[in-house]
Amino acid sequence: HQAGIENVVASSGTSLTDGQIRLLQDFTNNITVLYDGDAAGTEQACEASNVIAEGMNIKVLPLPEGEDPDSFVRSHRPEEFQQYIEAHQIDFIKFQENHLLEEAQRDPIKRAEMITDVVRSISVIPNQIVRQMYVSECAYMLGVSEALIINEINKQVSQTKQKG
């Protein structure tokens, strides 16, 4: 808030709760997730994005390694921070893909797990047009067929319906 961003919420810890998400949905469908610029922060950004993805427009703002939101904001003028947001926020699926691709490198098992994680995130998107856009982009980025991703999404949706 001190950096000029008026609509800010702290999750009060590393876990974003269902109650916090419901409150946010009362005010907006557009959320930018910001955690520390370390491995734990990256994992939390992925986890938070998956939790709040359903029906929301999620962006992730990665910070430089070693920075946390407070230190980063304190070391930049409000205009610089706003410019950083505009230049570096990334769609949550693309963020997740980039992070997981980096982790998976050339390990086929990790790569398969990564594809499953991305599919899980896409499967909760209710808008079919938006979902298809992600399917196309992910198929291209991950080097797999759209049919494979769609098949896996359908499995996820079916499993979710059976649980609910």
Backbone as ProteinMPNN parsed JSONL, in Angstrom:
{"seq_chain_A": "HQAGIENVVASSGTSLTDGQIRLLQDFTNNITVLYDGDAAGTEQACEASNVIAEGMNIKVLPLPEGEDPDSFVRSHRPEEFQQYIEAHQIDFIKFQENHLLEEAQRDPIKRAEMITDVVRSISVIPNQIVRQMYVSECAYMLGVSEALIINEINKQVSQTKQKG", "coords_chain_A": {"N_chain_A": [[0.83, -1.186, 0.0], [1.963, 1.222, 0.754], [3.588, 1.627, -1.395], [2.015, 2.577, -3.348], [0.135, 0.832, -4.362], [-3.077, 0.223, -4.043], [-4.999, -1.794, -3.543], [-4.339, -4.281, -1.73], [-3.58, -7.373, -0.24], [-2.515, -9.313, 2.453], [-1.614, -12.648, 2.993], [-1.08, -13.522, 5.481], [0.992, -15.353, 6.324], [2.339, -18.305, 4.768], [0.421, -19.868, 3.567], [-2.462, -19.667, 1.631], [-5.783, -19.315, 2.43], [-9.009, -20.979, 1.981], [-11.089, -19.377, 2.9], [-9.962, -16.804, 2.722], [-9.741, -16.646, -0.032], [-12.424, -16.735, -0.865], [-13.273, -14.285, 0.204], [-11.713, -12.522, -1.341], [-12.795, -13.013, -3.887], [-15.213, -11.747, -3.662], [-14.591, -9.168, -4.223], [-12.964, -8.952, -6.521], [-11.917, -10.461, -9.649], [-9.426, -10.476, -10.538], [-6.167, -11.13, -9.776], [-2.918, -10.646, -8.512], [-0.267, -12.537, -7.59], [2.221, -12.445, -5.151], [5.171, -13.455, -3.823], [8.07, -14.239, -1.778], [11.32, -13.941, -3.324], [12.595, -16.546, -3.644], [13.265, -20.115, -3.576], [11.265, -21.286, -1.953], [9.325, -19.291, -2.005], [8.636, -19.312, -4.715], [7.511, -21.869, -4.928], [5.306, -21.491, -3.238], [3.929, -19.535, -4.658], [3.156, -20.985, -6.919], [1.516, -22.902, -5.684], [-0.457, -21.273, -4.449], [-1.576, -20.091, -6.709], [-2.748, -22.293, -7.958], [-4.735, -22.883, -6.099], [-6.42, -20.667, -6.191], [-7.241, -20.468, -8.795], [-9.664, -21.131, -10.079], [-11.991, -19.723, -12.06], [-10.831, -17.209, -11.915], [-8.648, -14.489, -12.815], [-5.393, -14.879, -12.826], [-2.216, -13.648, -12.042], [1.315, -13.893, -11.638], [3.874, -12.389, -9.826], [7.096, -12.568, -10.032], [9.858, -12.123, -7.858], [13.214, -10.802, -7.703], [15.909, -13.053, -6.888], [16.41, -13.602, -3.46], [15.031, -11.371, -2.608], [12.258, -10.006, -0.788], [8.764, -9.115, -0.658], [8.548, -6.776, 1.008], [11.253, -5.807, 1.32], [11.87, -5.358, -1.335], [10.011, -3.407, -2.173], [10.699, -1.321, -0.451], [13.196, -0.626, -1.417], [12.736, 0.572, -3.822], [11.293, 3.263, -5.68], [7.794, 4.231, -5.674], [6.871, 4.519, -8.363], [8.771, 3.054, -9.761], [8.309, 0.513, -8.739], [5.707, 0.042, -9.682], [6.234, 0.032, -12.434], [7.865, -2.221, -12.506], [6.025, -4.194, -11.852], [4.29, -4.088, -14.096], [6.084, -4.864, -16.102], [6.983, -7.407, -15.344], [5.024, -9.157, -14.316], [3.381, -12.252, -14.776], [1.323, -14.56, -16.484], [-0.33, -17.094, -14.6], [-0.306, -19.805, -15.446], [1.704, -19.865, -17.38], [3.824, -19.058, -15.761], [3.928, -21.248, -14.024], [4.518, -23.284, -15.868], [7.07, -22.419, -16.793], [8.558, -22.523, -14.403], [8.313, -25.248, -13.711], [9.332, -26.495, -15.99], [11.971, -25.727, -15.826], [12.688, -27.09, -13.519], [12.238, -29.759, -14.341], [13.923, -30.218, -16.487], [15.705, -32.514, -18.202], [14.594, -34.847, -17.367], [12.456, -37.42, -17.883], [10.431, -38.473, -16.206], [10.014, -36.472, -14.272], [9.215, -34.511, -16.031], [6.795, -35.559, -16.992], [5.334, -35.504, -14.607], [5.268, -32.753, -14.29], [3.705, -31.969, -16.475], [1.311, -33.103, -15.68], [0.789, -31.529, -13.4], [0.428, -28.982, -14.589], [-1.77, -29.525, -16.209], [-3.674, -30.047, -14.232], [-3.988, -27.476, -13.191], [-5.056, -26.139, -15.421], [-7.425, -27.517, -15.72], [-9.275, -26.535, -13.875], [-10.218, -24.186, -14.846], [-13.041, -22.499, -15.69], [-14.067, -21.281, -18.017], [-14.481, -22.241, -21.254], [-13.299, -21.294, -23.621], [-11.057, -19.851, -22.746], [-9.777, -21.944, -21.469], [-9.173, -23.587, -23.696], [-7.344, -21.94, -25.011], [-5.195, -22.024, -23.26], [-4.627, -24.759, -23.415], [-3.717, -25.018, -26.07], [-1.437, -23.344, -26.028], [0.099, -24.583, -24.018], [0.501, -27.145, -25.058], [2.157, -26.556, -27.193], [4.382, -25.331, -25.835], [5.208, -27.401, -24.142], [5.701, -29.487, -25.794], [3.918, -31.559, -26.461], [0.953, -33.274, -27.647], [-2.127, -31.544, -28.306], [-4.365, -33.107, -28.012], [-3.581, -35.014, -26.108], [-3.302, -33.406, -23.804], [-5.936, -32.447, -23.553], [-7.296, -34.873, -23.123], [-6.196, -35.589, -20.623], [-7.103, -33.437, -19.09], [-9.848, -33.882, -19.201], [-9.939, -36.261, -17.693], [-9.148, -35.256, -15.202], [-11.259, -33.466, -14.636], [-13.389, -35.265, -14.534], [-12.614, -36.853, -12.327], [-12.716, -34.908, -10.326], [-15.453, -34.316, -10.295], [-16.456, -36.753, -9.403], [-15.459, -36.825, -6.811], [-16.747, -34.66, -5.676]], "CA_chain_A": [[0.0, 0.0, 0.0], [2.875, 2.363, 0.809], [4.22, 1.778, -2.705], [1.033, 3.082, -4.301], [-0.806, -0.207, -4.774], [-4.109, 0.399, -3.028], [-5.735, -3.028, -3.252], [-3.323, -5.242, -1.335], [-3.981, -8.288, 0.831], [-1.477, -10.238, 2.9], [-2.229, -13.919, 3.381], [-0.694, -13.778, 6.879], [1.712, -16.623, 6.347], [2.609, -18.785, 3.425], [-0.717, -20.571, 2.997], [-3.663, -18.897, 1.32], [-6.899, -20.161, 2.85], [-10.249, -20.906, 1.212], [-11.829, -18.215, 3.378], [-9.357, -15.617, 2.129], [-10.066, -16.655, -1.458], [-13.834, -16.326, -0.991], [-13.328, -12.836, 0.431], [-11.154, -11.855, -2.521], [-13.734, -13.143, -4.998], [-16.283, -10.761, -3.484], [-14.113, -7.861, -4.661], [-12.312, -8.943, -7.833], [-11.5, -11.714, -10.274], [-8.055, -10.24, -11.0], [-5.252, -11.229, -8.645], [-1.497, -10.826, -8.764], [0.336, -13.223, -6.448], [3.595, -11.987, -4.936], [5.838, -14.079, -2.69], [9.509, -14.007, -1.73], [12.093, -14.347, -4.493], [13.44, -17.715, -3.375], [12.616, -21.368, -3.985], [10.03, -21.461, -1.185], [8.359, -18.32, -2.533], [8.193, -19.804, -6.021], [6.599, -22.983, -4.66], [4.077, -20.937, -2.676], [3.216, -18.854, -5.75], [2.51, -22.045, -7.705], [0.45, -23.491, -4.876], [-1.529, -20.28, -4.299], [-2.219, -19.931, -8.007], [-3.615, -23.453, -8.17], [-5.855, -22.803, -5.184], [-7.348, -19.588, -6.533], [-7.374, -20.371, -10.238], [-11.0, -21.371, -10.616], [-12.795, -18.556, -12.398], [-10.143, -15.956, -11.644], [-7.522, -14.131, -13.675], [-4.269, -14.892, -11.903], [-0.868, -13.333, -12.503], [2.34, -14.07, -10.621], [4.952, -11.412, -9.94], [8.309, -13.11, -9.414], [10.836, -11.15, -7.383], [14.6, -11.27, -7.841], [16.401, -13.959, -5.849], [16.814, -12.965, -2.211], [14.149, -10.254, -2.252], [10.899, -10.286, -0.352], [7.968, -7.946, -1.056], [8.87, -5.601, 1.809], [12.575, -5.273, 0.977], [11.843, -4.889, -2.72], [9.257, -2.147, -2.222], [11.469, -0.291, 0.263], [14.379, -0.23, -2.19], [12.298, 1.154, -5.087], [10.25, 4.29, -5.622], [6.494, 3.68, -6.094], [6.78, 4.438, -9.834], [9.622, 1.937, -10.192], [7.625, -0.729, -8.382], [4.604, -0.099, -10.639], [6.848, -0.367, -13.71], [8.31, -3.598, -12.347], [4.825, -5.034, -11.934], [3.844, -4.138, -15.492], [7.075, -5.54, -16.94], [7.372, -8.745, -14.912], [3.956, -10.088, -13.938], [3.226, -13.282, -15.797], [0.161, -15.425, -16.317], [0.039, -18.159, -13.663], [0.004, -21.065, -16.136], [3.031, -19.687, -17.974], [4.758, -19.071, -14.629], [4.038, -22.632, -13.576], [5.248, -24.015, -16.914], [8.476, -22.019, -16.754], [9.155, -23.05, -13.186], [8.371, -26.701, -13.759], [10.265, -26.876, -17.059], [13.306, -25.536, -15.268], [12.894, -28.196, -12.59], [12.201, -31.061, -15.009], [15.071, -30.306, -17.379], [15.65, -33.629, -19.155], [14.127, -36.039, -16.674], [11.127, -37.714, -18.416], [9.468, -38.676, -15.123], [9.686, -35.139, -13.744], [8.488, -33.802, -17.09], [5.425, -36.089, -16.969], [4.713, -34.941, -13.405], [5.061, -31.348, -14.576], [2.547, -31.869, -17.371], [0.147, -33.398, -14.834], [0.538, -30.334, -12.58], [-0.109, -27.923, -15.453], [-3.118, -29.966, -16.598], [-4.524, -29.847, -13.051], [-4.289, -26.042, -13.13], [-5.938, -25.781, -16.54], [-8.718, -28.193, -15.587], [-10.207, -25.79, -13.023], [-10.65, -22.967, -15.529], [-14.402, -22.793, -16.144], [-14.337, -20.743, -19.338], [-13.963, -23.194, -22.251], [-12.44, -20.6, -24.588], [-9.794, -19.593, -22.058], [-9.152, -23.249, -21.272], [-8.607, -24.027, -24.971], [-6.156, -21.13, -25.29], [-4.122, -22.6, -22.449], [-4.296, -26.077, -23.968], [-2.896, -24.801, -27.274], [-0.138, -22.796, -25.637], [0.843, -25.583, -23.262], [0.917, -28.212, -25.97], [3.316, -26.037, -27.93], [5.521, -25.131, -24.934], [5.644, -28.646, -23.514], [6.047, -30.457, -26.817], [2.999, -32.689, -26.478], [-0.213, -32.985, -28.469], [-3.293, -30.961, -27.644], [-5.266, -34.216, -27.675], [-3.11, -35.588, -24.849], [-3.651, -32.48, -22.722], [-7.4, -32.461, -23.417], [-7.641, -36.149, -22.501], [-5.83, -35.513, -19.207], [-8.025, -32.477, -18.469], [-11.129, -34.589, -19.031], [-9.767, -37.169, -16.561], [-9.146, -34.435, -13.983], [-12.614, -32.958, -14.424], [-14.181, -36.42, -14.132], [-12.228, -37.201, -10.952], [-13.21, -33.853, -9.446], [-16.912, -34.49, -10.185], [-16.695, -37.945, -8.588], [-15.153, -36.477, -5.424], [-17.683, -33.638, -5.203]], "C_chain_A": [[0.88, 1.257, 0.0], [3.559, 2.62, -0.53], [3.218, 2.215, -3.771], [0.056, 2.049, -4.825], [-1.89, -0.244, -3.705], [-4.831, -0.888, -2.639], [-4.755, -4.158, -2.992], [-3.864, -6.086, -0.184], [-2.786, -9.157, 1.171], [-2.159, -11.513, 3.378], [-1.878, -14.321, 4.809], [-0.046, -15.139, 7.04], [1.892, -17.09, 4.919], [1.417, -19.471, 2.777], [-1.905, -19.643, 2.81], [-4.853, -19.795, 1.615], [-8.108, -19.999, 1.93], [-11.074, -19.687, 1.619], [-11.282, -16.919, 2.796], [-9.71, -15.514, 0.645], [-11.509, -16.213, -1.671], [-13.996, -14.825, -0.768], [-12.812, -12.065, -0.783], [-12.131, -11.884, -3.688], [-14.913, -12.196, -4.876], [-15.892, -9.403, -4.06], [-13.556, -7.841, -6.079], [-12.097, -10.36, -8.345], [-10.058, -11.621, -10.756], [-7.115, -10.191, -9.805], [-3.825, -11.372, -9.157], [-0.885, -11.377, -7.488], [1.8, -12.813, -6.362], [4.139, -12.633, -3.671], [7.327, -13.783, -2.765], [10.203, -14.555, -2.981], [13.085, -15.443, -4.175], [12.658, -18.961, -3.766], [11.295, -21.583, -3.245], [8.943, -20.515, -1.681], [7.798, -18.762, -3.874], [7.202, -20.95, -5.841], [5.265, -22.467, -4.13], [3.262, -20.215, -3.742], [2.493, -19.873, -6.628], [1.327, -22.622, -6.953], [-0.735, -22.532, -4.745], [-2.282, -20.111, -5.605], [-3.159, -21.086, -8.305], [-4.866, -23.373, -7.314], [-6.886, -21.778, -5.642], [-7.684, -19.509, -8.015], [-8.809, -20.425, -10.754], [-11.783, -20.078, -10.807], [-12.121, -17.22, -12.177], [-9.006, -15.75, -12.634], [-6.312, -13.928, -12.772], [-2.974, -14.555, -12.634], [0.066, -13.601, -11.332], [3.419, -13.028, -10.889], [6.188, -11.977, -9.258], [9.243, -11.972, -9.002], [12.238, -11.683, -7.625], [15.0, -12.141, -6.649], [16.847, -13.155, -4.626], [15.942, -11.802, -1.772], [12.849, -10.793, -1.675], [10.084, -9.032, -0.679], [8.334, -6.676, -0.292], [10.209, -4.985, 1.402], [12.582, -4.695, -0.435], [11.141, -3.537, -2.822], [10.046, -1.024, -1.558], [12.662, 0.208, -0.547], [14.027, 0.385, -3.552], [11.255, 2.241, -4.84], [8.937, 3.687, -6.096], [6.358, 3.546, -7.613], [7.603, 3.269, -10.366], [8.945, 0.595, -9.906], [6.475, -0.988, -9.352], [5.127, -0.545, -12.001], [7.321, -1.818, -13.652], [7.122, -4.555, -12.477], [4.403, -5.197, -13.388], [4.792, -4.96, -16.361], [7.273, -7.014, -16.592], [6.235, -9.671, -14.487], [3.678, -11.02, -15.112], [1.986, -14.121, -15.463], [0.558, -16.651, -15.5], [0.357, -19.479, -14.34], [1.398, -20.979, -16.756], [4.106, -19.696, -16.887], [5.003, -20.509, -14.171], [4.823, -23.465, -14.597], [6.737, -23.702, -16.854], [9.195, -22.613, -15.555], [9.333, -24.563, -13.272], [9.296, -27.198, -14.867], [11.7, -26.771, -16.573], [13.653, -26.689, -14.333], [13.059, -29.53, -13.319], [13.415, -31.298, -15.891], [14.9, -31.468, -18.354], [15.204, -34.932, -18.515], [12.692, -36.328, -17.127], [10.06, -37.899, -17.331], [9.045, -37.337, -14.539], [8.882, -34.345, -14.771], [7.023, -34.269, -17.131], [4.667, -35.555, -15.752], [4.37, -33.467, -13.62], [3.828, -31.152, -15.453], [1.27, -32.135, -16.582], [-0.206, -32.193, -13.971], [-0.089, -29.213, -13.397], [-1.538, -28.264, -15.861], [-4.093, -29.748, -15.442], [-4.925, -28.373, -12.945], [-5.26, -25.625, -14.229], [-7.331, -26.348, -16.327], [-9.722, -27.427, -14.733], [-10.692, -24.495, -13.663], [-12.022, -23.23, -16.136], [-14.708, -22.33, -17.567], [-13.665, -21.616, -20.398], [-13.021, -22.534, -23.256], [-11.069, -20.347, -23.971], [-9.045, -20.904, -21.858], [-8.491, -23.725, -22.561], [-7.353, -23.233, -25.336], [-4.952, -21.668, -24.511], [-3.69, -23.958, -22.98], [-3.367, -25.913, -25.163], [-1.499, -24.324, -26.912], [0.715, -23.835, -24.92], [1.33, -26.724, -24.145], [2.168, -27.786, -26.73], [4.544, -25.951, -27.021], [6.086, -26.441, -24.402], [5.986, -29.74, -24.519], [5.207, -31.716, -26.796], [1.776, -32.303, -27.305], [-1.329, -32.353, -27.634], [-4.248, -32.069, -27.202], [-4.871, -34.858, -26.352], [-3.514, -34.698, -23.673], [-5.158, -32.482, -22.486], [-7.865, -33.74, -22.733], [-7.35, -36.123, -21.0], [-6.723, -34.533, -18.45], [-9.366, -33.152, -18.21], [-11.07, -35.574, -17.872], [-9.83, -36.393, -15.242], [-10.537, -33.957, -13.634], [-13.519, -34.09, -13.929], [-13.893, -36.82, -12.697], [-12.765, -36.182, -9.962], [-14.708, -33.994, -9.228], [-17.24, -35.687, -9.297], [-16.447, -37.665, -7.11], [-16.204, -35.557, -4.831], [-19.051, -34.108, -5.202]], "O_chain_A": [[0.569, 2.236, -0.678], [4.057, 3.72, -0.768], [3.536, 2.22, -4.96], [-0.782, 2.375, -5.666], [-1.645, -0.693, -2.585], [-5.234, -1.034, -1.485], [-4.383, -4.899, -3.902], [-4.519, -5.575, 0.725], [-2.118, -9.68, 0.279], [-3.165, -11.459, 4.086], [-2.337, -15.357, 5.29], [-0.51, -15.972, 7.819], [1.626, -16.347, 3.974], [1.397, -19.642, 1.558], [-2.298, -18.923, 3.729], [-4.928, -20.914, 1.107], [-8.219, -19.016, 1.197], [-11.689, -19.041, 0.77], [-12.05, -16.034, 2.418], [-9.948, -14.42, 0.132], [-11.788, -15.406, -2.559], [-14.767, -14.17, -1.469], [-13.41, -11.072, -1.197], [-12.28, -10.89, -4.4], [-15.552, -11.872, -5.877], [-16.759, -8.58, -4.354], [-13.66, -6.827, -6.77], [-12.095, -11.324, -7.58], [-9.526, -12.579, -11.318], [-7.242, -9.331, -8.933], [-3.557, -12.113, -10.103], [-0.975, -10.755, -6.429], [2.526, -12.829, -7.357], [3.632, -12.39, -2.576], [7.791, -13.147, -3.712], [9.731, -15.505, -3.606], [14.284, -15.289, -4.41], [11.523, -18.869, -4.233], [10.312, -22.015, -3.848], [7.775, -20.895, -1.766], [6.606, -18.598, -4.134], [6.175, -21.0, -6.517], [4.209, -22.955, -4.531], [2.033, -20.279, -3.728], [1.352, -19.651, -7.032], [0.253, -22.81, -7.525], [-1.885, -22.938, -4.913], [-3.508, -19.999, -5.602], [-4.246, -20.882, -8.845], [-5.947, -23.758, -7.761], [-8.089, -21.997, -5.499], [-8.35, -18.567, -8.444], [-9.119, -19.812, -11.775], [-12.183, -19.428, -9.842], [-12.783, -16.184, -12.245], [-8.477, -16.7, -13.211], [-6.218, -12.936, -12.048], [-2.678, -15.1, -13.697], [-0.346, -13.544, -10.173], [3.825, -12.814, -12.032], [6.321, -11.879, -8.038], [9.391, -10.984, -9.721], [12.429, -12.893, -7.74], [14.485, -11.975, -5.543], [17.566, -12.163, -4.745], [16.106, -11.298, -0.661], [12.399, -11.884, -2.024], [10.667, -7.982, -0.951], [8.422, -5.604, -0.891], [10.292, -3.779, 1.167], [13.218, -3.674, -0.696], [11.634, -2.627, -3.488], [10.057, 0.104, -2.052], [13.09, 1.349, -0.376], [14.92, 0.685, -4.346], [10.446, 2.151, -3.916], [8.954, 2.716, -6.852], [5.791, 2.567, -8.098], [7.192, 2.581, -11.299], [8.999, -0.331, -10.715], [6.287, -2.121, -9.797], [4.527, -1.404, -12.648], [7.193, -2.558, -14.628], [7.214, -5.593, -13.132], [4.184, -6.315, -13.855], [4.348, -5.674, -17.26], [7.686, -7.796, -17.448], [6.463, -10.868, -14.313], [3.735, -10.623, -16.276], [1.664, -14.347, -14.297], [1.65, -17.191, -15.679], [1.216, -20.216, -13.856], [2.18, -21.925, -16.661], [5.175, -20.275, -17.073], [6.143, -20.923, -13.96], [5.69, -24.255, -14.225], [7.569, -24.61, -16.864], [10.3, -23.141, -15.677], [10.395, -25.087, -12.937], [9.97, -28.214, -14.7], [12.535, -27.624, -16.874], [14.773, -27.2, -14.353], [13.917, -30.336, -12.959], [13.883, -32.429, -16.031], [14.045, -31.414, -19.237], [15.42, -36.006, -19.076], [11.787, -35.562, -16.793], [8.906, -37.518, -17.53], [7.856, -37.092, -14.334], [7.974, -33.596, -14.412], [6.117, -33.45, -17.289], [3.494, -35.198, -15.856], [3.319, -32.994, -13.189], [3.008, -30.271, -15.196], [0.258, -31.466, -16.794], [-1.384, -31.867, -13.824], [-1.035, -28.568, -12.945], [-2.414, -27.399, -15.86], [-5.222, -29.309, -15.66], [-6.077, -28.064, -12.642], [-6.181, -24.844, -13.987], [-8.317, -25.722, -16.716], [-10.924, -27.658, -14.863], [-11.501, -23.781, -13.07], [-12.157, -24.091, -17.006], [-15.533, -22.94, -18.247], [-12.439, -21.722, -20.44], [-12.051, -23.152, -23.694], [-10.043, -20.601, -24.601], [-7.831, -20.972, -22.053], [-7.364, -24.218, -22.526], [-6.409, -23.784, -25.904], [-3.842, -21.753, -25.036], [-2.498, -24.267, -22.99], [-2.345, -26.593, -25.257], [-0.503, -24.835, -27.424], [1.912, -23.953, -25.183], [2.451, -27.206, -23.985], [3.112, -28.56, -26.887], [5.618, -26.433, -27.379], [7.297, -26.578, -24.23], [6.498, -30.795, -24.145], [5.701, -32.809, -27.073], [1.588, -31.129, -27.626], [-1.451, -32.595, -26.433], [-4.866, -31.977, -26.141], [-5.74, -35.211, -25.555], [-4.012, -35.192, -22.661], [-5.606, -32.516, -21.339], [-8.733, -33.698, -21.861], [-8.165, -36.581, -20.199], [-7.064, -34.775, -17.291], [-9.946, -33.01, -17.134], [-12.047, -35.714, -17.137], [-10.483, -36.82, -14.29], [-10.954, -34.029, -12.478], [-14.32, -33.894, -13.014], [-14.816, -37.096, -11.931], [-13.219, -36.547, -8.877], [-15.191, -33.816, -8.11], [-18.197, -35.641, -8.524], [-17.144, -38.205, -6.251], [-16.523, -35.645, -3.646], [-19.959, -33.365, -4.83]]}, "name": "protein", "num_of_chains": 1, "seq": "HQAGIENVVASSGTSLTDGQIRLLQDFTNNITVLYDGDAAGTEQACEASNVIAEGMNIKVLPLPEGEDPDSFVRSHRPEEFQQYIEAHQIDFIKFQENHLLEEAQRDPIKRAEMITDVVRSISVIPNQIVRQMYVSECAYMLGVSEALIINEINKQVSQTKQKG"}
